[in-house]
């Protein structure tokens, strides 16, 4: 079983829509959680950290539920530039465990 | 550009050949990581260094793979006797040290194709 499982999508949404997706992690000892964004054939880049209290960064909201070992990401008012693969990450010490990614395509 | 750099960006080789990749981390970072990513998957951890010490190696890193970071700065990843299953993107990341935190910054990757 993979350490981090994600809904692969794809999510195909119109501009301005809200899209939400989630992932689950299996290692209860995981300490930190992140969402990374990866554009086609590019390197992953950190989108935001995820905290138990939930956190927002502009149009992006991330939630962590440690009891259910569940992480979510919500994107409001989608822009064309949000089209990418979103990678869910759990850490154990310094090692990042990535999900396979959720593909989001925002159409005009 | 003072980000993580990797060379070469692309490598095509024949099965059985040896290949070596180089990673130059962000200069003040003392931790360096190697990951491998295949199509449709997220990056998978291979190994990491704190300064020149290799502190952890994944079971994915078979005996044909070796990584070094001789002076605690750049790192090399060598694959001996390449196999078609080694075809992937090899990503390097760095973090930590003076002025750095836990965020891992990734380089652009080396795309390996084994024919």
Interface residues (C-beta under 8 A of the other chain):
Chain A: X4 X32 X42 X43 X44 X45 X46 X87 X91 X93 X94 X95 X96 X97 X98 X99 X100 X101
Chain B: X31 X33 X35 X40 X41 X42 X43 X44 X45 X48 X56 X91 X95 X102 X103 X104 X105 X106 X107 X108 X109
